[in-house]
Amino acid sequence: MKYTLTNFFCPKSNYTEIGRSITPAAPGAARLQFAEGLLNQFKNMSQDEQLQAMRDLVNKVSTPVSRAYGVFTNNTKLAFWYTLAELMEAGVVIPVPPSYGLSEEANKTLSTIQSLDFNKQITVLRNAVCDMGIDPLA
């Protein structure tokens, strides 16, 4: 089964559960400083723009946001999404609607990831985020 980040856009309890797993390994502040500008752009967007920007990243649509994200290292990409999830939970970035429910396939994916050991969870999540966006240097 291929894991994509879209499987992790799920109700707060589910993405919080994944977040608990990666919190100890979340890349340090040095990596986040590279993503800070893009995160600030998200904070200044309307909720509709935030949602569209996330969709564009996942779908590899060539936009200024996707190209800025594309130059990040894989660890910075992981830190970016981790921070974005925290901003979603805090209500700074468009949250997942409380009524949103995961599909059966997404629930299975989440369960599979949760059953992996810690290092494999990080690898799966890193692999999910590394193929998003557009690398303008490629």
N, CA, C and O atoms as CSV, one atom per row, in Angstrom:
chain,resi,resn,atom,element,x,y,z
A,1,MET,N,N,0.838,-1.171,0.000
A,1,MET,CA,C,0.000,0.000,0.000
A,1,MET,C,C,0.887,1.240,0.000
A,1,MET,O,O,1.836,1.330,0.780
A,2,LYS,N,N,0.579,2.194,-0.874
A,2,LYS,CA,C,1.350,3.434,-0.931
A,2,LYS,C,C,0.784,4.409,0.099
A,2,LYS,O,O,-0.430,4.595,0.184
A,3,TYR,N,N,1.661,5.024,0.874
A,3,TYR,CA,C,1.250,5.979,1.879
A,3,TYR,C,C,1.436,7.381,1.337
A,3,TYR,O,O,2.504,7.719,0.826
A,4,THR,N,N,0.404,8.194,1.446
A,4,THR,CA,C,0.517,9.596,1.070
A,4,THR,C,C,0.020,10.436,2.223
A,4,THR,O,O,-0.713,9.948,3.083
A,5,LEU,N,N,0.411,11.686,2.246
A,5,LEU,CA,C,0.013,12.548,3.343
A,5,LEU,C,C,-1.487,12.752,3.372
A,5,LEU,O,O,-2.040,13.054,4.429
A,6,THR,N,N,-2.160,12.597,2.250
A,6,THR,CA,C,-3.603,12.767,2.264
A,6,THR,C,C,-4.253,11.761,3.204
A,6,THR,O,O,-5.344,12.016,3.714
A,7,ASN,N,N,-3.606,10.626,3.442
A,7,ASN,CA,C,-4.138,9.662,4.398
A,7,ASN,C,C,-4.093,10.204,5.824
A,7,ASN,O,O,-4.800,9.708,6.700
A,8,PHE,N,N,-3.267,11.216,6.055
A,8,PHE,CA,C,-3.097,11.724,7.410
A,8,PHE,C,C,-3.921,12.966,7.678
A,8,PHE,O,O,-3.978,13.421,8.820
A,9,PHE,N,N,-4.574,13.539,6.650
A,9,PHE,CA,C,-5.493,14.644,6.884
A,9,PHE,C,C,-6.782,14.029,7.382
A,9,PHE,O,O,-7.656,13.659,6.598
A,10,CYS,N,N,-6.885,13.929,8.651
A,10,CYS,CA,C,-7.958,13.194,9.267
A,10,CYS,C,C,-8.379,13.908,10.545
A,10,CYS,O,O,-7.751,14.893,10.933
A,11,PRO,N,N,-9.431,13.428,11.207
A,11,PRO,CA,C,-9.871,14.086,12.424
A,11,PRO,C,C,-8.734,14.269,13.414
A,11,PRO,O,O,-7.768,13.506,13.445
A,12,LYS,N,N,-8.885,15.308,14.218
A,12,LYS,CA,C,-7.834,15.716,15.145
A,12,LYS,C,C,-7.263,14.552,15.940
A,12,LYS,O,O,-6.047,14.449,16.101
A,13,SER,N,N,-8.120,13.681,16.435
A,13,SER,CA,C,-7.620,12.584,17.265
A,13,SER,C,C,-6.658,11.692,16.498
A,13,SER,O,O,-5.694,11.189,17.076
A,14,ASN,N,N,-6.898,11.485,15.207
A,14,ASN,CA,C,-6.024,10.615,14.427
A,14,ASN,C,C,-4.697,11.274,14.111
A,14,ASN,O,O,-3.650,10.657,14.307
A,15,TYR,N,N,-4.706,12.528,13.621
A,15,TYR,CA,C,-3.418,13.119,13.290
A,15,TYR,C,C,-2.655,13.503,14.540
A,15,TYR,O,O,-1.427,13.584,14.515
A,16,THR,N,N,-3.370,13.745,15.646
A,16,THR,CA,C,-2.686,13.990,16.910
A,16,THR,C,C,-1.970,12.725,17.359
A,16,THR,O,O,-0.866,12.790,17.900
A,17,GLU,N,N,-2.593,11.583,17.137
A,17,GLU,CA,C,-1.974,10.305,17.502
A,17,GLU,C,C,-0.675,10.102,16.738
A,17,GLU,O,O,0.335,9.720,17.328
A,18,ILE,N,N,-0.688,10.352,15.438
A,18,ILE,CA,C,0.541,10.248,14.647
A,18,ILE,C,C,1.545,11.277,15.146
A,18,ILE,O,O,2.734,10.982,15.262
A,19,GLY,N,N,1.076,12.476,15.440
A,19,GLY,CA,C,1.965,13.533,15.930
A,19,GLY,C,C,2.673,13.153,17.213
A,19,GLY,O,O,3.843,13.485,17.400
A,20,ARG,N,N,1.971,12.456,18.102
A,20,ARG,CA,C,2.602,12.017,19.350
A,20,ARG,C,C,3.800,11.121,19.060
A,20,ARG,O,O,4.804,11.157,19.771
A,21,SER,N,N,3.681,10.331,18.023
A,21,SER,CA,C,4.769,9.428,17.666
A,21,SER,C,C,5.987,10.173,17.173
A,21,SER,O,O,7.116,9.808,17.499
A,22,ILE,N,N,5.767,11.229,16.379
A,22,ILE,CA,C,6.920,11.885,15.770
A,22,ILE,C,C,7.441,13.062,16.570
A,22,ILE,O,O,8.505,13.592,16.250
A,23,THR,N,N,6.718,13.491,17.609
A,23,THR,CA,C,7.173,14.647,18.378
A,23,THR,C,C,8.618,14.514,18.839
A,23,THR,O,O,9.388,15.459,18.668
A,24,PRO,N,N,9.024,13.380,19.419
A,24,PRO,CA,C,10.412,13.288,19.868
A,24,PRO,C,C,11.426,13.374,18.737
A,24,PRO,O,O,12.583,13.720,18.974
A,25,ALA,N,N,11.014,13.066,17.518
A,25,ALA,CA,C,11.956,13.073,16.403
A,25,ALA,C,C,11.741,14.260,15.474
A,25,ALA,O,O,12.394,14.363,14.436
A,26,ALA,N,N,10.830,15.157,15.844
A,26,ALA,CA,C,10.586,16.306,14.969
A,26,ALA,C,C,11.891,17.054,14.776
A,26,ALA,O,O,12.582,17.372,15.744
A,27,PRO,N,N,12.226,17.333,13.528
A,27,PRO,CA,C,13.491,18.002,13.259
A,27,PRO,C,C,13.611,19.307,14.033
A,27,PRO,O,O,12.615,19.984,14.288
A,28,GLY,N,N,14.813,19.644,14.395
A,28,GLY,CA,C,15.079,20.780,15.261
A,28,GLY,C,C,14.797,22.132,14.655
A,28,GLY,O,O,14.462,22.254,13.476
A,29,ALA,N,N,14.939,23.139,15.482
A,29,ALA,CA,C,14.649,24.513,15.099
A,29,ALA,C,C,15.494,24.973,13.920
A,29,ALA,O,O,15.051,25.808,13.132
A,30,ALA,N,N,16.689,24.446,13.790
A,30,ALA,CA,C,17.551,24.857,12.678
A,30,ALA,C,C,16.895,24.527,11.347
A,30,ALA,O,O,16.965,25.320,10.409
A,31,ARG,N,N,16.262,23.369,11.255
A,31,ARG,CA,C,15.589,22.997,10.009
A,31,ARG,C,C,14.319,23.808,9.811
A,31,ARG,O,O,13.970,24.168,8.687
A,32,LEU,N,N,13.629,24.095,10.912
A,32,LEU,CA,C,12.386,24.841,10.800
A,32,LEU,C,C,12.608,26.268,10.334
A,32,LEU,O,O,11.717,26.860,9.726
A,33,GLN,N,N,13.776,26.831,10.604
A,33,GLN,CA,C,14.003,28.204,10.158
A,33,GLN,C,C,13.944,28.297,8.638
A,33,GLN,O,O,13.592,29.350,8.106
A,34,PHE,N,N,14.280,27.225,7.927
A,34,PHE,CA,C,14.192,27.229,6.473
A,34,PHE,C,C,12.735,27.233,6.004
A,34,PHE,O,O,12.427,27.753,4.931
A,35,ALA,N,N,11.853,26.661,6.798
A,35,ALA,CA,C,10.435,26.578,6.438
A,35,ALA,C,C,9.620,27.731,7.009
A,35,ALA,O,O,8.453,27.900,6.656
A,36,GLU,N,N,10.219,28.516,7.880
A,36,GLU,CA,C,9.478,29.562,8.589
A,36,GLU,C,C,8.786,30.549,7.647
A,36,GLU,O,O,7.640,30.933,7.882
A,37,GLY,N,N,9.478,30.957,6.589
A,37,GLY,CA,C,8.879,31.902,5.651
A,37,GLY,C,C,7.630,31.344,4.997
A,37,GLY,O,O,6.628,32.045,4.861
A,38,LEU,N,N,7.687,30.082,4.593
A,38,LEU,CA,C,6.527,29.461,3.962
A,38,LEU,C,C,5.399,29.264,4.974
A,38,LEU,O,O,4.227,29.447,4.643
A,39,LEU,N,N,5.745,28.894,6.194
A,39,LEU,CA,C,4.726,28.756,7.239
A,39,LEU,C,C,4.058,30.100,7.511
A,39,LEU,O,O,2.847,30.157,7.726
A,40,ASN,N,N,4.833,31.178,7.503
A,40,ASN,CA,C,4.257,32.513,7.696
A,40,ASN,C,C,3.330,32.882,6.547
A,40,ASN,O,O,2.307,33.534,6.758
A,41,GLN,N,N,3.681,32.467,5.330
A,41,GLN,CA,C,2.780,32.705,4.197
A,41,GLN,C,C,1.442,32.009,4.435
A,41,GLN,O,O,0.386,32.586,4.176
A,42,PHE,N,N,1.485,30.772,4.928
A,42,PHE,CA,C,0.247,30.044,5.227
A,42,PHE,C,C,-0.579,30.790,6.268
A,42,PHE,O,O,-1.796,30.914,6.126
A,43,LYS,N,N,0.073,31.282,7.301
A,43,LYS,CA,C,-0.641,31.997,8.363
A,43,LYS,C,C,-1.361,33.228,7.827
A,43,LYS,O,O,-2.407,33.612,8.350
A,44,ASN,N,N,-0.807,33.847,6.789
A,44,ASN,CA,C,-1.384,35.075,6.239
A,44,ASN,C,C,-2.415,34.826,5.140
A,44,ASN,O,O,-3.016,35.775,4.637
A,45,MET,N,N,-2.627,33.575,4.763
A,45,MET,CA,C,-3.616,33.236,3.734
A,45,MET,C,C,-5.000,33.092,4.364
A,45,MET,O,O,-5.131,32.842,5.562
A,46,SER,N,N,-6.026,33.255,3.533
A,46,SER,CA,C,-7.380,32.914,3.974
A,46,SER,C,C,-7.452,31.391,4.124
A,46,SER,O,O,-6.590,30.671,3.621
A,47,GLN,N,N,-8.476,30.911,4.813
A,47,GLN,CA,C,-8.609,29.463,4.977
A,47,GLN,C,C,-8.768,28.754,3.635
A,47,GLN,O,O,-8.222,27.669,3.437
A,48,ASP,N,N,-9.509,29.360,2.719
A,48,ASP,CA,C,-9.655,28.754,1.389
A,48,ASP,C,C,-8.307,28.668,0.682
A,48,ASP,O,O,-8.002,27.660,0.044
A,49,GLU,N,N,-7.500,29.720,0.794
A,49,GLU,CA,C,-6.169,29.714,0.178
A,49,GLU,C,C,-5.262,28.678,0.837
A,49,GLU,O,O,-4.482,28.012,0.156
A,50,GLN,N,N,-5.361,28.540,2.165
A,50,GLN,CA,C,-4.564,27.539,2.879
A,50,GLN,C,C,-4.891,26.139,2.378
A,50,GLN,O,O,-3.999,25.345,2.082
A,51,LEU,N,N,-6.177,25.854,2.289
A,51,LEU,CA,C,-6.607,24.533,1.836
A,51,LEU,C,C,-6.135,24.273,0.405
A,51,LEU,O,O,-5.660,23.181,0.092
A,52,GLN,N,N,-6.267,25.277,-0.458
A,52,GLN,CA,C,-5.831,25.106,-1.839
A,52,GLN,C,C,-4.323,24.904,-1.914
A,52,GLN,O,O,-3.846,24.085,-2.700
A,53,ALA,N,N,-3.569,25.642,-1.105
A,53,ALA,CA,C,-2.110,25.496,-1.106
A,53,ALA,C,C,-1.704,24.091,-0.662
A,53,ALA,O,O,-0.780,23.507,-1.229
A,54,MET,N,N,-2.391,23.541,0.353
A,54,MET,CA,C,-2.095,22.171,0.786
A,54,MET,C,C,-2.417,21.178,-0.320
A,54,MET,O,O,-1.648,20.253,-0.581
A,55,ARG,N,N,-3.554,21.375,-0.962
A,55,ARG,CA,C,-3.925,20.481,-2.071
A,55,ARG,C,C,-2.903,20.572,-3.196
A,55,ARG,O,O,-2.519,19.559,-3.780
A,56,ASP,N,N,-2.465,21.795,-3.499
A,56,ASP,CA,C,-1.476,21.980,-4.564
A,56,ASP,C,C,-0.158,21.287,-4.231
A,56,ASP,O,O,0.480,20.712,-5.114
A,57,LEU,N,N,0.254,21.338,-2.964
A,57,LEU,CA,C,1.478,20.640,-2.557
A,57,LEU,C,C,1.341,19.139,-2.782
A,57,LEU,O,O,2.216,18.502,-3.369
A,58,VAL,N,N,0.236,18.590,-2.307
A,58,VAL,CA,C,0.009,17.149,-2.418
A,58,VAL,C,C,-0.080,16.722,-3.879
A,58,VAL,O,O,0.434,15.668,-4.255
A,59,ASN,N,N,-0.733,17.542,-4.703
A,59,ASN,CA,C,-0.955,17.192,-6.111
A,59,ASN,C,C,0.153,17.662,-7.041
A,59,ASN,O,O,0.060,17.493,-8.257
A,60,LYS,N,N,1.202,18.250,-6.475
A,60,LYS,CA,C,2.372,18.690,-7.244
A,60,LYS,C,C,2.015,19.704,-8.332
A,60,LYS,O,O,2.523,19.637,-9.452
A,61,VAL,N,N,1.136,20.640,-7.984
A,61,VAL,CA,C,0.772,21.722,-8.893
A,61,VAL,C,C,1.852,22.792,-8.774
A,61,VAL,O,O,2.252,23.151,-7.666
A,62,SER,N,N,2.320,23.294,-9.894
A,62,SER,CA,C,3.397,24.287,-9.881
A,62,SER,C,C,2.849,25.658,-9.481
A,62,SER,O,O,2.219,26.349,-10.280
A,63,THR,N,N,3.104,26.029,-8.233
A,63,THR,CA,C,2.721,27.332,-7.691
A,63,THR,C,C,3.932,27.875,-6.941
A,63,THR,O,O,4.869,27.124,-6.671
A,64,PRO,N,N,3.935,29.156,-6.599
A,64,PRO,CA,C,5.053,29.670,-5.797
A,64,PRO,C,C,5.240,28.895,-4.487
A,64,PRO,O,O,6.372,28.641,-4.075
A,65,VAL,N,N,4.145,28.521,-3.836
A,65,VAL,CA,C,4.230,27.756,-2.585
A,65,VAL,C,C,4.847,26.385,-2.852
A,65,VAL,O,O,5.738,25.957,-2.118
A,66,SER,N,N,4.390,25.697,-3.883
A,66,SER,CA,C,4.907,24.358,-4.206
A,66,SER,C,C,6.381,24.392,-4.572
A,66,SER,O,O,7.136,23.483,-4.227
A,67,ARG,N,N,6.787,25.445,-5.275
A,67,ARG,CA,C,8.197,25.554,-5.661
A,67,ARG,C,C,9.070,25.901,-4.452
A,67,ARG,O,O,10.188,25.400,-4.338
A,68,ALA,N,N,8.575,26.746,-3.553
A,68,ALA,CA,C,9.334,27.062,-2.333
A,68,ALA,C,C,9.503,25.801,-1.485
A,68,ALA,O,O,10.588,25.544,-0.961
A,69,TYR,N,N,8.442,25.023,-1.351
A,69,TYR,CA,C,8.480,23.768,-0.601
A,69,TYR,C,C,9.432,22.770,-1.259
A,69,TYR,O,O,10.132,22.027,-0.570
A,70,GLY,N,N,9.456,22.755,-2.578
A,70,GLY,CA,C,10.248,21.784,-3.328
A,70,GLY,C,C,11.738,21.845,-3.080
A,70,GLY,O,O,12.434,20.855,-3.303
A,71,VAL,N,N,12.250,22.977,-2.625
A,71,VAL,CA,C,13.694,23.079,-2.376
A,71,VAL,C,C,14.074,22.641,-0.960
A,71,VAL,O,O,15.260,22.552,-0.641
A,72,PHE,N,N,13.085,22.368,-0.110
A,72,PHE,CA,C,13.389,21.915,1.250
A,72,PHE,C,C,14.012,20.524,1.217
A,72,PHE,O,O,13.751,19.737,0.307
A,73,THR,N,N,14.842,20.229,2.222
A,73,THR,CA,C,15.321,18.858,2.402
A,73,THR,C,C,14.153,18.006,2.890
A,73,THR,O,O,13.134,18.539,3.329
A,74,ASN,N,N,14.297,16.697,2.815
A,74,ASN,CA,C,13.226,15.813,3.272
A,74,ASN,C,C,12.904,16.027,4.746
A,74,ASN,O,O,11.735,16.000,5.130
A,75,ASN,N,N,13.923,16.240,5.578
A,75,ASN,CA,C,13.666,16.481,6.997
A,75,ASN,C,C,12.956,17.809,7.220
A,75,ASN,O,O,12.116,17.917,8.113
A,76,THR,N,N,13.284,18.823,6.421
A,76,THR,CA,C,12.598,20.110,6.547
A,76,THR,C,C,11.149,19.974,6.094
A,76,THR,O,O,10.259,20.599,6.669
A,77,LYS,N,N,10.906,19.164,5.070
A,77,LYS,CA,C,9.531,18.912,4.631
A,77,LYS,C,C,8.730,18.241,5.742
A,77,LYS,O,O,7.574,18.593,5.978
A,78,LEU,N,N,9.341,17.282,6.418
A,78,LEU,CA,C,8.667,16.617,7.531
A,78,LEU,C,C,8.384,17.615,8.644
A,78,LEU,O,O,7.294,17.608,9.215
A,79,ALA,N,N,9.344,18.469,8.960
A,79,ALA,CA,C,9.156,19.495,9.992
A,79,ALA,C,C,8.062,20.479,9.582
A,79,ALA,O,O,7.271,20.916,10.418
A,80,PHE,N,N,8.018,20.825,8.304
A,80,PHE,CA,C,6.995,21.741,7.790
A,80,PHE,C,C,5.601,21.178,8.051
A,80,PHE,O,O,4.746,21.873,8.600
A,81,TRP,N,N,5.365,19.918,7.659
A,81,TRP,CA,C,4.039,19.325,7.836
A,81,TRP,C,C,3.711,19.102,9.305
A,81,TRP,O,O,2.559,19.249,9.713
A,82,TYR,N,N,4.700,18.755,10.089
A,82,TYR,CA,C,4.473,18.603,11.528
A,82,TYR,C,C,4.001,19.933,12.109
A,82,TYR,O,O,3.033,19.974,12.869
A,83,THR,N,N,4.685,21.021,11.750
A,83,THR,CA,C,4.323,22.343,12.257
A,83,THR,C,C,2.971,22.774,11.703
A,83,THR,O,O,2.172,23.377,12.419
A,84,LEU,N,N,2.712,22.472,10.442
A,84,LEU,CA,C,1.421,22.803,9.850
A,84,LEU,C,C,0.294,22.097,10.607
A,84,LEU,O,O,-0.753,22.695,10.854
A,85,ALA,N,N,0.499,20.834,10.976
A,85,ALA,CA,C,-0.508,20.102,11.756
A,85,ALA,C,C,-0.720,20.752,13.119
A,85,ALA,O,O,-1.852,20.831,13.598
A,86,GLU,N,N,0.356,21.217,13.746
A,86,GLU,CA,C,0.222,21.926,15.023
A,86,GLU,C,C,-0.573,23.218,14.839
A,86,GLU,O,O,-1.412,23.558,15.673
A,87,LEU,N,N,-0.309,23.934,13.748
A,87,LEU,CA,C,-1.040,25.172,13.463
A,87,LEU,C,C,-2.508,24.885,13.165
A,87,LEU,O,O,-3.377,25.694,13.488
A,88,MET,N,N,-2.785,23.744,12.555
A,88,MET,CA,C,-4.171,23.337,12.322
A,88,MET,C,C,-4.865,23.090,13.656
A,88,MET,O,O,-5.990,23.540,13.873
A,89,GLU,N,N,-4.199,22.384,14.532
A,89,GLU,CA,C,-4.785,22.078,15.839
A,89,GLU,C,C,-5.017,23.345,16.651
A,89,GLU,O,O,-5.984,23.432,17.409
A,90,ALA,N,N,-4.130,24.330,16.496
A,90,ALA,CA,C,-4.256,25.596,17.223
A,90,ALA,C,C,-5.279,26.531,16.579
A,90,ALA,O,O,-5.618,27.564,17.157
A,91,GLY,N,N,-5.774,26.182,15.391
A,91,GLY,CA,C,-6.752,27.017,14.712
A,91,GLY,C,C,-6.153,28.156,13.911
A,91,GLY,O,O,-6.882,29.020,13.424
A,92,VAL,N,N,-4.836,28.172,13.767
A,92,VAL,CA,C,-4.153,29.215,13.002
A,92,VAL,C,C,-4.265,28.929,11.507
A,92,VAL,O,O,-4.383,29.848,10.697
A,93,VAL,N,N,-4.227,27.656,11.153
A,93,VAL,CA,C,-4.391,27.190,9.778
A,93,VAL,C,C,-5.687,26.392,9.747
A,93,VAL,O,O,-6.074,25.780,10.742
A,94,ILE,N,N,-6.347,26.404,8.608
A,94,ILE,CA,C,-7.654,25.750,8.486
A,94,ILE,C,C,-7.629,24.352,9.111
A,94,ILE,O,O,-6.844,23.498,8.699
A,95,PRO,N,N,-8.489,24.125,10.103
A,95,PRO,CA,C,-8.498,22.814,10.759
A,95,PRO,C,C,-9.309,21.801,9.959
A,95,PRO,O,O,-10.057,22.152,9.047
A,96,VAL,N,N,-9.142,20.559,10.322
A,96,VAL,CA,C,-9.973,19.504,9.758
A,96,VAL,C,C,-11.355,19.658,10.382
A,96,VAL,O,O,-11.462,19.771,11.603
A,97,PRO,N,N,-12.412,19.666,9.576
A,97,PRO,CA,C,-13.756,19.811,10.145
A,97,PRO,C,C,-14.057,18.691,11.142
A,97,PRO,O,O,-13.692,17.539,10.909
A,98,PRO,N,N,-14.720,19.025,12.253
A,98,PRO,CA,C,-15.023,18.003,13.268
A,98,PRO,C,C,-15.850,16.842,12.715
A,98,PRO,O,O,-15.775,15.725,13.228
A,99,SER,N,N,-16.628,17.102,11.684
A,99,SER,CA,C,-17.485,16.059,11.123
A,99,SER,C,C,-16.762,15.172,10.115
A,99,SER,O,O,-17.334,14.200,9.622
A,100,TYR,N,N,-15.507,15.502,9.805
A,100,TYR,CA,C,-14.760,14.739,8.799
A,100,TYR,C,C,-14.450,13.346,9.321
A,100,TYR,O,O,-14.030,13.177,10.466
A,101,GLY,N,N,-14.658,12.370,8.484
A,101,GLY,CA,C,-14.334,10.996,8.852
A,101,GLY,C,C,-13.406,10.374,7.827
A,101,GLY,O,O,-13.493,10.657,6.632
A,102,LEU,N,N,-12.531,9.537,8.304
A,102,LEU,CA,C,-11.607,8.842,7.411
A,102,LEU,C,C,-12.324,7.742,6.643
A,102,LEU,O,O,-13.276,7.134,7.132
A,103,SER,N,N,-11.851,7.506,5.446
A,103,SER,CA,C,-12.349,6.367,4.681
A,103,SER,C,C,-11.820,5.090,5.337
A,103,SER,O,O,-10.906,5.133,6.160
A,104,GLU,N,N,-12.400,3.979,4.966
A,104,GLU,CA,C,-11.939,2.699,5.509
A,104,GLU,C,C,-10.469,2.465,5.155
A,104,GLU,O,O,-9.688,1.998,5.985
A,105,GLU,N,N,-10.102,2.795,3.917
A,105,GLU,CA,C,-8.714,2.611,3.473
A,105,GLU,C,C,-7.756,3.490,4.287
A,105,GLU,O,O,-6.675,3.046,4.674
A,106,ALA,N,N,-8.160,4.734,4.540
A,106,ALA,CA,C,-7.303,5.631,5.319
A,106,ALA,C,C,-7.168,5.143,6.759
A,106,ALA,O,O,-6.091,5.238,7.347
A,107,ASN,N,N,-8.257,4.618,7.331
A,107,ASN,CA,C,-8.179,4.054,8.685
A,107,ASN,C,C,-7.223,2.871,8.738
A,107,ASN,O,O,-6.466,2.722,9.697
A,108,LYS,N,N,-7.257,2.031,7.709
A,108,LYS,CA,C,-6.334,0.892,7.651
A,108,LYS,C,C,-4.892,1.380,7.541
A,108,LYS,O,O,-3.991,0.841,8.183
A,109,THR,N,N,-4.689,2.403,6.723
A,109,THR,CA,C,-3.347,2.970,6.565
A,109,THR,C,C,-2.843,3.514,7.892
A,109,THR,O,O,-1.704,3.257,8.283
A,110,LEU,N,N,-3.689,4.266,8.584
A,110,LEU,CA,C,-3.313,4.826,9.878
A,110,LEU,C,C,-2.965,3.717,10.869
A,110,LEU,O,O,-1.965,3.810,11.580
A,111,SER,N,N,-3.781,2.680,10.917
A,111,SER,CA,C,-3.508,1.553,11.824
A,111,SER,C,C,-2.194,0.868,11.483
A,111,SER,O,O,-1.431,0.492,12.372
A,112,THR,N,N,-1.936,0.710,10.193
A,112,THR,CA,C,-0.684,0.085,9.762
A,112,THR,C,C,0.511,0.913,10.215
A,112,THR,O,O,1.490,0.371,10.728
A,113,ILE,N,N,0.431,2.212,10.025
A,113,ILE,CA,C,1.535,3.096,10.426
A,113,ILE,C,C,1.730,3.059,11.936
A,113,ILE,O,O,2.861,3.000,12.419
A,114,GLN,N,N,0.628,3.093,12.681
A,114,GLN,CA,C,0.728,3.060,14.138
A,114,GLN,C,C,1.333,1.757,14.638
A,114,GLN,O,O,1.924,1.723,15.717
A,115,SER,N,N,1.192,0.689,13.868
A,115,SER,CA,C,1.735,-0.601,14.305
A,115,SER,C,C,3.231,-0.736,14.016
A,115,SER,O,O,3.882,-1.650,14.522
A,116,LEU,N,N,3.775,0.169,13.206
A,116,LEU,CA,C,5.205,0.117,12.879
A,116,LEU,C,C,6.039,0.588,14.059
A,116,LEU,O,O,5.555,1.325,14.918
A,117,ASP,N,N,7.298,0.157,14.095
A,117,ASP,CA,C,8.176,0.696,15.128
A,117,ASP,C,C,8.469,2.160,14.800
A,117,ASP,O,O,8.246,2.620,13.680
A,118,PHE,N,N,8.964,2.865,15.783
A,118,PHE,CA,C,9.154,4.312,15.697
A,118,PHE,C,C,9.941,4.735,14.457
A,118,PHE,O,O,9.504,5.629,13.732
A,119,ASN,N,N,11.081,4.116,14.203
A,119,ASN,CA,C,11.917,4.510,13.066
A,119,ASN,C,C,11.204,4.290,11.733
A,119,ASN,O,O,11.354,5.086,10.806
A,120,LYS,N,N,10.438,3.221,11.641
A,120,LYS,CA,C,9.700,2.966,10.404
A,120,LYS,C,C,8.573,3.981,10.219
A,120,LYS,O,O,8.277,4.385,9.095
A,121,GLN,N,N,7.942,4.394,11.331
A,121,GLN,CA,C,6.910,5.433,11.232
A,121,GLN,C,C,7.497,6.711,10.643
A,121,GLN,O,O,6.912,7.318,9.746
A,122,ILE,N,N,8.651,7.111,11.153
A,122,ILE,CA,C,9.304,8.324,10.662
A,122,ILE,C,C,9.648,8.171,9.183
A,122,ILE,O,O,9.460,9.104,8.403
A,123,THR,N,N,10.148,7.004,8.798
A,123,THR,CA,C,10.503,6.767,7.395
A,123,THR,C,C,9.275,6.869,6.499
A,123,THR,O,O,9.333,7.497,5.442
A,124,VAL,N,N,8.169,6.260,6.908
A,124,VAL,CA,C,6.936,6.315,6.115
A,124,VAL,C,C,6.468,7.761,5.967
A,124,VAL,O,O,6.127,8.198,4.868
A,125,LEU,N,N,6.452,8.496,7.068
A,125,LEU,CA,C,5.991,9.887,7.012
A,125,LEU,C,C,6.927,10.750,6.171
A,125,LEU,O,O,6.473,11.588,5.391
A,126,ARG,N,N,8.219,10.544,6.329
A,126,ARG,CA,C,9.188,11.314,5.530
A,126,ARG,C,C,9.014,11.000,4.046
A,126,ARG,O,O,9.049,11.904,3.212
A,127,ASN,N,N,8.829,9.727,3.716
A,127,ASN,CA,C,8.623,9.348,2.318
A,127,ASN,C,C,7.337,9.950,1.758
A,127,ASN,O,O,7.273,10.304,0.581
A,128,ALA,N,N,6.319,10.065,2.599
A,128,ALA,CA,C,5.053,10.648,2.146
A,128,ALA,C,C,5.217,12.115,1.780
A,128,ALA,O,O,4.634,12.575,0.798
A,129,VAL,N,N,5.998,12.853,2.552
A,129,VAL,CA,C,6.112,14.297,2.316
A,129,VAL,C,C,7.187,14.665,1.308
A,129,VAL,O,O,7.158,15.768,0.763
A,130,CYS,N,N,8.131,13.778,1.047
A,130,CYS,CA,C,9.263,14.158,0.189
A,130,CYS,C,C,8.882,14.297,-1.273
A,130,CYS,O,O,9.550,15.027,-2.006
A,131,ASP,N,N,7.841,13.628,-1.719
A,131,ASP,CA,C,7.452,13.704,-3.126
A,131,ASP,C,C,6.459,14.820,-3.422
A,131,ASP,O,O,6.002,14.948,-4.558
A,132,MET,N,N,6.124,15.613,-2.444
A,132,MET,CA,C,5.164,16.697,-2.653
A,132,MET,C,C,5.870,17.947,-3.150
A,132,MET,O,O,7.090,18.079,-3.056
A,133,GLY,N,N,5.070,18.856,-3.680
A,133,GLY,CA,C,5.626,20.114,-4.165
A,133,GLY,C,C,6.363,19.922,-5.477
A,133,GLY,O,O,6.349,18.842,-6.067
A,134,ILE,N,N,7.001,20.984,-5.917
A,134,ILE,CA,C,7.739,20.990,-7.183
A,134,ILE,C,C,9.168,21.428,-6.897
A,134,ILE,O,O,9.383,22.490,-6.312
A,135,ASP,N,N,10.132,20.635,-7.296
A,135,ASP,CA,C,11.531,21.037,-7.147
A,135,ASP,C,C,11.903,21.906,-8.344
A,135,ASP,O,O,12.053,21.392,-9.453
A,136,PRO,N,N,12.055,23.213,-8.139
A,136,PRO,CA,C,12.349,24.100,-9.265
A,136,PRO,C,C,13.754,23.901,-9.826
A,136,PRO,O,O,14.072,24.405,-10.903
A,137,LEU,N,N,14.589,23.171,-9.102
A,137,LEU,CA,C,15.961,22.949,-9.550
A,137,LEU,C,C,16.120,21.657,-10.341
A,137,LEU,O,O,17.185,21.384,-10.895
A,138,ALA,N,N,15.060,20.869,-10.388
A,138,ALA,CA,C,15.133,19.567,-11.081
A,138,ALA,C,C,14.969,19.725,-12.578
A,138,ALA,O,O,15.005,18.737,-13.312
